[in-house]
Amino acid sequence: DWANSEKPEEERLPGDARYLGRLEQMLIIKVLRPDRLSAAAKQFVAEVLGTSFVKPPSLSVNEALRETNPMTPLLFILFPGSDPLKDIELIAHKMGASDAAGTFRTVAMGDGQELEAKEALEQCSKNGGWVVLTNIHLMGEWLTEFEAVFEDAIRKPHKDLRIFLTAEASDDPAMQLPQCVVQQSIKLLSNE
């Protein structure tokens, strides 16, 4: 039965509906299987405009870094098993940022790391340096305070400040990043 299939957008519609245009077929999917509308829309765009319109652009950390400035962080949206930290560390060290000089700070976010993250942002905003806050989505309640800390850090930052954030996508409102941080950031999907 078409309506109960796993991927109805990939199957022919039954009866006379199969003679409808692709847009009309997508409207039927919207009514009968709204859970599959996104996939149907993606397929529609790929067929009409081409697959380049549905694939996210490939952007390396190096390329993205050239687009940043002290007020524009890189936000890595993580998939399970991915970790861009090694790439960030490699680039940081090539550009002269180091732990020893205090110009490369990494904070693995979790219980009790709020103060360390705040100090790292304040120090690098004042003196220059790279701040990497990993798994920031785990901070739940602190994310509202983080918004204020972030805004303070980018208010009058040192020209060498760079902020890197990693987070998993979440539907849980308690784990969502502040809107201003997301809007201000260059977003990268990290699946490697």
C-alpha positions, 0 to 999 in steps of 0.5 A: 500500500503506497500510503504505508510504504517507508519512502512513498516519495520514491514510489509511483502514486496509485491510480490516476494520481500517477499522471499528476505533475511532480508538484501536485504529487508532492502536495498529495504527500503533504496531505497523506504523509507529512512526515515524508514531505521534506524528503519529497521536497528534496527529491523534487528540487534535485529533479527540477534544479539539479542535485547541486541544490540539495547537497550542502557545500563542502567547506574545509576548516581551512576555507571556513577559517578564512571567512571568520573574524573575531566576531564570527565563530565557527560552529561545527554541527556534529554527527555521532563519532565526528570530532573536528578538534584535531583539524582545528588544533593542526591549523592553530599550531600552523598559525602560531597559536599554542597552549603554552603561549595561552593562545589556544584554549580548549574546553570540553564542556560538561559539569563544572566547566562553565567558569573555565569556558568563560575565562578562556573567552575573556582572556582570548578576547582581551589578548588574542587567541583561539578558543574551542568549546567542545560539546557545548550542547551539553551545558543546558541551563548555562547556555543562556549565560553563555549568550551574555559571555559570548556577546561580551567577548565579541563586543570589542575583541582582539583582532586575533580572537577566533571562537570554535564551537562544537554541538550536536543538533538537538530538538530538546529546547534545553540543549539548543544554542542561543539564537544569536550565537547560531546566527553569528556563526559560520556553520559546518556539518562535521561528519568525519 
